[in-house]
């Protein structure tokens, strides 16, 4: 009895790709099945892994297929390819960027689930994501009374909470003590500015200048102490925090020098300094500048360590 011959699609006959594939997407490693990547026809991933030869695609140093896109957001693209559903964390701050990823990978259904594209920075989409907050004259009114910090908000508490929280800026710096007649004095040198706090809040303030390589793949609602900035200008970080409505509420610093028997004027000193900033959220009224409050108490917490603690909430 002759058996009926089964004809397979051309794309499934002797595929040069393995069934389990390793991808390097913007520095993040993903392991998935090839059938998942090519599950939706006429998409960028389907074209890459069905019509292109493996030798034509870029690879990293370990032989993984390299895709030069946002590695953090690719997880949501991959989840959508698995079950055609979109599940995002509450107050997801990267909606507009995820829309750009969906456009690149030509995932029309994912774009539809994400809703209308934000027309300009600072406007709201359907769900009011964290990175797209807009002040509306109909929903928010600020009344300032002369002589105190009393304010009246008609803004909902959910809007206020989205950008409220603490961010700690820390850096380890060094400097050189030289005599007055020496012209080659080295000024403050900052090797790296570290950022600690809630991930979504840090991304909202610092955006693309935030380096996440030391603590990748963490949900936006979690906290981290391993992010750092791509620039080393401390005042630039202060400017960004000030523009986002943050105030410095405390700071501390520790310093050390060389051993006594090795002390020289040109010895390099090093120090570690932290600045703690707080924001009450969108619409919070700022009662002062980044300097410590007038009623702050200066407390000594050890040699070379100073902390400012605000003793009252009044201005």
C-alpha positions in Angstrom: 0.0 0.0 0.0 1.5 3.3 -1.1 1.8 6.0 1.6 0.6 9.5 0.8 3.5 11.9 0.4 3.5 14.9 2.7 4.6 18.1 1.1 6.2 20.6 3.5 6.4 24.3 3.0 9.7 25.5 1.5 10.6 27.4 4.7 10.4 24.2 6.7 12.5 22.0 4.4 16.1 21.6 5.8 16.1 25.0 7.6 19.7 26.2 8.1 18.6 27.7 11.5 18.4 25.7 14.8 15.1 25.2 16.4 16.3 26.8 19.6 18.0 30.1 18.9 20.1 32.5 21.0 19.7 36.2 20.3 21.7 39.2 21.5 19.3 42.1 21.4 21.1 45.3 22.4 23.3 43.5 24.8 20.5 41.4 26.4 20.5 37.6 25.7 17.3 35.8 24.8 16.8 32.1 24.1 13.6 31.1 22.2 12.3 28.9 19.5 12.7 29.8 15.9 9.0 29.0 15.3 8.2 31.8 17.8 10.2 34.3 15.9 8.7 33.5 12.6 5.1 32.9 13.8 3.8 36.1 12.2 4.4 36.4 8.4 5.6 39.6 6.8 7.3 40.9 9.9 11.0 41.9 10.3 11.8 38.8 12.3 10.0 36.5 9.9 12.0 37.9 7.0 15.3 37.7 8.9 15.0 34.0 9.8 13.2 32.6 6.7 14.6 34.5 3.7 18.1 35.4 4.8 21.0 33.0 5.1 22.5 32.7 8.6 25.8 33.9 7.1 24.1 37.1 6.1 23.0 38.1 9.6 25.3 39.8 12.1 26.5 37.8 15.1 28.2 38.7 18.4 31.5 37.3 19.6 29.8 34.1 20.9 28.0 33.4 17.7 24.6 34.6 18.8 22.4 36.5 16.3 22.7 40.2 17.0 19.8 42.6 16.7 20.6 46.2 17.3 17.4 47.2 19.1 16.3 47.9 22.7 17.1 44.8 24.7 14.9 45.7 27.6 11.8 46.2 25.5 12.3 43.2 23.4 10.9 41.0 26.1 7.5 42.5 25.5 7.9 41.9 21.7 8.8 38.2 22.4 5.9 37.7 24.8 3.5 39.0 22.2 4.9 36.6 19.6 4.3 33.7 22.0 0.6 34.2 22.8 -0.5 37.4 20.9 -1.2 39.2 24.2 0.2 42.4 25.7 0.7 42.5 29.4 2.5 45.6 30.7 3.4 46.7 34.3 1.3 49.3 36.0 2.3 52.9 35.0 4.6 51.5 32.3 7.0 54.4 31.4 8.3 53.1 28.0 5.0 52.9 26.0 6.1 55.3 23.3 9.5 53.6 22.9 7.7 50.2 22.7 5.6 51.6 19.9 8.8 52.4 18.0 10.0 48.8 18.5 6.7 47.5 17.3 6.9 49.6 14.2 10.5 48.4 13.5 9.5 44.8 13.8 6.3 45.5 11.7 3.9 44.1 14.3 0.7 45.8 13.4 -1.4 44.0 16.0 1.0 45.0 18.8 0.7 48.6 17.7 -3.1 48.4 17.8 -2.9 47.0 21.4 -0.6 49.8 22.4 -3.1 52.4 21.3 -2.6 55.7 19.3 0.9 57.0 19.0 1.8 59.9 21.2 1.8 63.0 19.0 4.5 64.9 21.0 6.5 64.5 24.1 4.6 65.3 27.2 1.1 64.4 26.0 -1.1 61.6 27.4 -2.0 58.4 25.6 -5.0 56.3 26.5 -3.6 54.9 29.7 -1.6 57.9 30.9 1.8 56.3 31.1 4.4 57.7 33.4 6.7 59.2 30.8 3.9 61.1 29.1 2.4 63.4 31.7 0.8 66.6 30.7 -0.4 69.4 32.9 -4.0 70.3 32.0 -5.5 73.6 33.0 -8.9 71.9 33.3 -7.7 69.2 35.8 -4.9 70.9 37.7 -4.9 74.3 39.4 -2.2 75.6 41.6 -3.0 78.3 44.2 -0.1 79.8 46.1 -0.7 81.8 49.3 1.6 84.6 50.1 4.1 83.9 53.0 3.7 80.2 53.2 3.8 77.0 51.1 0.1 76.2 51.2 -1.1 74.9 47.9 -4.3 73.7 46.5 -4.4 71.0 43.8 -7.2 69.7 41.8 -5.1 66.9 40.5 -6.0 63.3 41.2 -3.8 61.5 43.7 -2.8 58.8 41.1 -1.2 61.5 39.0 0.7 62.8 42.0 2.0 59.4 42.9 3.4 58.6 39.5 6.5 60.8 39.9 6.9 60.8 43.6 9.8 59.2 45.4 13.5 59.4 46.2 16.5 59.3 44.0 20.0 59.0 45.4 23.0 60.3 43.4 26.4 59.1 44.5 29.9 59.5 43.2 33.4 58.7 44.1 35.7 61.6 43.3 39.3 62.4 43.7 41.3 65.7 43.8 44.9 66.8 44.3 46.2 69.2 47.0 49.0 71.3 45.6 50.8 74.4 46.7 49.6 77.8 45.5 52.6 78.4 43.2 52.0 75.2 41.3 49.9 75.7 38.1 49.3 72.1 37.2 46.7 71.5 39.9 44.1 68.8 39.2 40.5 69.7 39.9 37.7 67.4 41.0 37.6 64.2 39.0 34.5 62.1 38.9 34.9 58.6 37.5 31.2 57.7 37.6 27.9 59.0 38.9 25.7 56.3 40.4 21.9 56.4 40.6 19.8 54.5 43.1 16.0 54.4 43.4 12.9 53.2 41.6 13.8 52.2 38.1 10.8 53.8 36.4 11.4 57.1 38.3 15.1 57.1 37.3 14.3 56.5 33.7 11.8 59.3 33.8 14.4 61.8 35.0 17.5 60.7 33.1 16.1 59.0 30.0 18.7 57.8 27.6 21.6 59.1 29.7 21.0 56.2 32.1 23.3 53.2 31.7 21.4 50.0 32.8 24.1 47.5 31.8 25.0 46.6 35.4 21.4 45.7 36.4 19.4 44.8 33.2 16.0 43.1 32.8 14.5 44.5 35.9 10.8 45.6 35.9 10.2 49.4 36.1 8.4 49.2 39.4 11.5 47.6 41.1 14.4 49.4 42.7 18.1 49.4 41.8 21.4 50.6 43.2 23.5 49.7 40.2 22.6 52.2 37.5 25.0 55.0 36.5 25.0 58.0 34.2 26.7 58.2 30.8 28.1 61.6 31.7 30.3 62.6 34.6 29.2 66.2 35.2 27.6 66.4 38.6 25.8 69.7 38.0 24.2 68.2 34.8 22.6 65.6 37.0 21.4 68.3 39.4 19.9 70.2 36.5 17.9 67.2 35.3 16.6 66.5 38.8 15.6 70.1 39.3 13.8 70.2 36.0 11.9 67.1 37.1 10.7 68.8 40.3 13.2 67.2 42.8 14.7 68.8 45.8 17.8 67.8 47.7 16.8 66.8 51.2 20.0 65.3 52.6 23.6 64.7 51.7 26.7 63.1 53.2 30.3 62.7 52.3 33.3 60.7 53.5 36.9 61.4 52.7 40.3 59.8 53.2 43.9 60.7 52.5 47.2 58.9 52.4 48.8 57.4 55.5 50.4 59.9 57.8 54.0 58.7 57.1 53.3 59.0 53.4 51.5 62.4 53.4 52.6 64.9 50.8 50.9 68.0 49.5 50.5 66.4 46.1 48.9 63.3 47.4 45.6 62.5 45.8 42.6 62.5 48.1 39.5 60.6 47.4 35.9 60.9 48.7 32.5 59.3 48.3 29.5 61.7 48.3 25.8 61.0 48.2 22.9 63.4 47.5 19.4 62.4 48.3 16.6 64.0 46.3 12.8 63.8 46.8 9.9 64.7 44.6 6.2 64.8 45.7 5.1 64.1 42.2 3.6 66.0 39.3 2.5 69.4 40.5 4.5 69.4 43.7 5.3 72.9 44.9 8.9 73.7 45.3 9.7 75.7 48.4 13.3 76.3 47.8 16.4 75.5 45.7 18.8 72.5 45.8 20.6 74.1 48.7 19.7 72.7 52.2 16.6 74.3 53.8 17.1 77.4 56.0 15.8 75.5 59.0 17.9 72.4 58.4 20.1 71.1 61.2 23.7 70.4 60.4 24.8 67.2 62.1 28.2 65.7 62.2 28.2 62.0 61.7 31.9 61.3 61.8 35.2 62.6 60.4 34.6 64.2 57.1 30.9 63.3 57.1 28.2 65.9 57.1 24.4 65.4 56.8 21.6 67.9 56.4 18.3 66.8 57.9 15.2 68.9 57.4 13.5 69.6 60.7 10.2 70.9 59.4 8.1 70.7 56.3 7.4 74.4 56.4 9.4 76.7 54.2 
